[in-house]
Amino acid sequence: MRVGIGILGGGTVGGSLANQLLREAGAISAKSGIDVELVAVGVRDLAKKRDFPAGYATDDLEGVVDDDRVDLVVELMGGIDPARSLLKRALEAGKPVVTANKELMANHGEELIELAAGRGVSLLFEAAVGGAIPIIRPLSESLAGERIDRVIGIVNGTTNYILTAMEDEGRAYADVLAEAQALGFAEADPTADVAGHDSAAKAAILAGLAFGVWVSVADVHTEGIHGIDEVAIEMANSLGYSVKLLAIADGGERGHVARVHPCLIPMGHQLSSVRGSSNAVFLEGPNLGQLLFSGPGAGGQPTATAVLGDVITASRELLAGSQVTPRIRYSAASPRSFDDVENQWYLRLIVADFPGVLAQVAGAFGAADVSIKSVWQEGRGGTVTLVIITHPAQEKAQRSALEKLSALDAVDQVAAIIRVLDEE
Ligand SMILES: NC(=O)c1ccc[n+]([C@@H]2O[C@H](COP(=O)([O-])OP(=O)(O)OC[C@H]3O[C@@H](n4cnc5c(N)ncnc54)[C@H](OP(=O)(O)O)[C@@H]3O)[C@@H](O)[C@H]2O)c1
């Protein structure tokens, strides 16, 4: 049975999807019994050269949504508007929607999912997190019966590429970022990636699906990687850790909390083997134990493959008259404050080298109720480097210790603070 597909956006992912639909239509029909038919691809600039047949391109995006031959709309434009208004238009017309837009789903997912549910149509967004890695469907369907306790993701390929290259080649952050931009792994304006905003949107989506609550991006504590220097990475490595930008979402009785920040992870941890631009999502639950999903987190063809999976599912549901949105029920719940989250901290301090300095430093931690797990000292005479890893303590206690440390005359500089993925 035929399903007409209208794509909004014919760039990296939209262009790949258009080609996959044209190339694979016969194989899809043989496997699924559905005849997917590309109708049109909406773009901004008709003069741009396309890698799909030019006859499909149009700059009338509302026309694509409204076209009677289009049964299903795929949004691959990115950004909030006009993607949001076009998708609302499609859903209001009773057309199922597939999108890869994490920014839209993290900020307006609630509105779109409610609209789709009200109209009884499918809204699928597998490629919004982790590119080609199936993670949305496993969380919302395969693992719907599991109480997920924790999600840990490496969900931004650009930052993982930068941190891996810094670790493997001992190079500086700015140098690797410039190379990543030249190779097309990083945007000309890399802020959304390196400041952690892209990961925060994905953390909100993952936390929402894992715990069945609406999670606002504004509630995701977000720190980026620009404070990580090559010395921090070298020292972390020498202590047996890798540095990763992690999106972590914790559930539990005390409430959910989601955060994005750089983290030291033990080199034996499964996530430390996720190198380069790869992505991974690690799940923990009482019955399943641990599960790791990993693979290409971006790229036109890998991402289009995940989108195509959603297109086939949504088509199947459309034809069967069994469209399901939402896959899981979301409830409203207040998040736990990040201040109350317990973390281990790694600190690198530059301190004056005199007898009793260690006691002063230890005293600052003690006064804030933070206990020290291990201390390393490098150098002698003048100033020395102290590397300290604490036991887990609440963020507010760690920050209080930091204030007390910074006020000590003996402490010249707090050169690095990185959280440690809890081992205790
Ligand atoms: N690239 C990836 O690896 C990847 C991975 C996972 C998810 N995603 C998500 O997939 C979506 C698409 O990403 P992409 O990399 O394919 O983006 P892209 O290469 O920048 O393509 C965007 C497309 O949308 C069109 N477009 C944008 N704004 C428009 C407007 N106002 N009116 C008409 N057309 C407009 C552009 O038209 P022109 O071509 O005429 O400029 C272009 O064809 C985003 O939500 C992104 O986050 C991408």
The ligand as an SDF file (V2000), in Angstrom:
LIG
                    3D

 48 52  0  0  0  0  0  0  0  0999 V2000
   23.5940   16.2470   10.3190 N   0  0  0  0  0  0  0  0  0  0  0  0
   23.5330   15.2590   11.1900 C   0  0  0  0  0  0  0  0  0  0  0  0
   24.4330   14.4300   11.2470 O   0  0  0  0  0  0  0  0  0  0  0  0
   22.3620   15.1300   12.1270 C   0  0  0  0  0  0  0  0  0  0  0  0
   22.3330   14.0900   13.0760 C   0  0  0  0  0  0  0  0  0  0  0  0
   21.2380   13.9410   13.9150 C   0  0  0  0  0  0  0  0  0  0  0  0
   20.1930   14.8340   13.8230 C   0  0  0  0  0  0  0  0  0  0  0  0
   20.2650   15.8620   12.9220 N   0  0  0  0  0  0  0  0  0  0  0  0
   19.1430   16.8050   12.8600 C   0  0  0  0  0  0  0  0  0  0  0  0
   18.5580   16.7210   11.5760 O   0  0  0  0  0  0  0  0  0  0  0  0
   18.0660   18.0090   11.1930 C   0  0  0  0  0  0  0  0  0  0  0  0
   18.6650   18.4000    9.8500 C   0  0  0  0  0  0  0  0  0  0  0  0
   20.0710   18.4850    9.9830 O   0  0  0  0  0  0  0  0  0  0  0  0
   21.0040   18.6740    8.6960 P   0  0  0  0  0  0  0  0  0  0  0  0
   22.3890   18.4580    9.1890 O   0  0  0  0  0  0  0  0  0  0  0  0
   20.5160   17.8580    7.5620 O   0  0  0  0  0  0  0  0  0  0  0  0
   20.7850   20.2230    8.3850 O   0  0  0  0  0  0  0  0  0  0  0  0
   21.2230   21.0230    7.0570 P   0  0  0  0  0  0  0  0  0  0  0  0
   22.2320   20.2680    6.2950 O   0  0  0  0  0  0  0  0  0  0  0  0
   21.5290   22.4030    7.5030 O   0  0  0  0  0  0  0  0  0  0  0  0
   19.8770   21.0410    6.1800 O   0  0  0  0  0  0  0  0  0  0  0  0
   18.7670   21.8140    6.5380 C   0  0  0  0  0  0  0  0  0  0  0  0
   17.8090   21.8370    5.3580 C   0  0  0  0  0  0  0  0  0  0  0  0
   16.6350   22.5490    5.7270 O   0  0  0  0  0  0  0  0  0  0  0  0
   16.3950   23.6070    4.7900 C   0  0  0  0  0  0  0  0  0  0  0  0
   15.8770   24.7470    5.5550 N   0  0  0  0  0  0  0  0  0  0  0  0
   16.3340   25.2210    6.7440 C   0  0  0  0  0  0  0  0  0  0  0  0
   15.6100   26.2810    7.1300 N   0  0  0  0  0  0  0  0  0  0  0  0
   14.6870   26.4920    6.1540 C   0  0  0  0  0  0  0  0  0  0  0  0
   13.6520   27.4410    5.9570 C   0  0  0  0  0  0  0  0  0  0  0  0
   13.4310   28.4040    6.8530 N   0  0  0  0  0  0  0  0  0  0  0  0
   12.8900   27.3290    4.8590 N   0  0  0  0  0  0  0  0  0  0  0  0
   13.1230   26.3550    3.9500 C   0  0  0  0  0  0  0  0  0  0  0  0
   14.0880   25.4230    4.0770 N   0  0  0  0  0  0  0  0  0  0  0  0
   14.8580   25.5020    5.1570 C   0  0  0  0  0  0  0  0  0  0  0  0
   17.7370   23.9260    4.1700 C   0  0  0  0  0  0  0  0  0  0  0  0
   17.5110   24.4870    2.8980 O   0  0  0  0  0  0  0  0  0  0  0  0
   18.7600   24.8790    1.9180 P   0  0  0  0  0  0  0  0  0  0  0  0
   19.4160   23.5780    1.5870 O   0  0  0  0  0  0  0  0  0  0  0  0
   18.1240   25.5180    0.7380 O   0  0  0  0  0  0  0  0  0  0  0  0
   19.6270   25.7880    2.7450 O   0  0  0  0  0  0  0  0  0  0  0  0
   18.3680   22.5400    4.1150 C   0  0  0  0  0  0  0  0  0  0  0  0
   17.9720   21.8510    2.9530 O   0  0  0  0  0  0  0  0  0  0  0  0
   18.4050   18.9530   12.3630 C   0  0  0  0  0  0  0  0  0  0  0  0
   17.3220   19.0370   13.2430 O   0  0  0  0  0  0  0  0  0  0  0  0
   19.5610   18.2520   13.0350 C   0  0  0  0  0  0  0  0  0  0  0  0
   19.6900   18.5690   14.4160 O   0  0  0  0  0  0  0  0  0  0  0  0
   21.3070   16.0260   12.0660 C   0  0  0  0  0  0  0  0  0  0  0  0
  1  2  1  0
  2  3  2  0
  2  4  1  0
  4  5  1  0
  4 48  2  0
  5  6  2  0
  6  7  1  0
  7  8  2  0
  8  9  1  0
  8 48  1  0
  9 10  1  0
  9 46  1  0
 10 11  1  0
 11 12  1  0
 11 44  1  0
 12 13  1  0
 13 14  1  0
 14 15  2  0
 14 16  1  0
 14 17  1  0
 17 18  1  0
 18 19  2  0
 18 20  1  0
 18 21  1  0
 21 22  1  0
 22 23  1  0
 23 24  1  0
 23 42  1  0
 24 25  1  0
 25 26  1  0
 25 36  1  0
 26 27  1  0
 26 35  1  0
 27 28  2  0
 28 29  1  0
 29 30  1  0
 29 35  2  0
 30 31  1  0
 30 32  2  0
 32 33  1  0
 33 34  2  0
 34 35  1  0
 36 37  1  0
 36 42  1  0
 37 38  1  0
 38 39  2  0
 38 40  1  0
 38 41  1  0
 42 43  1  0
 44 45  1  0
 44 46  1  0
 46 47  1  0
M  CHG  2   8   1  16  -1
M  END
$$$$
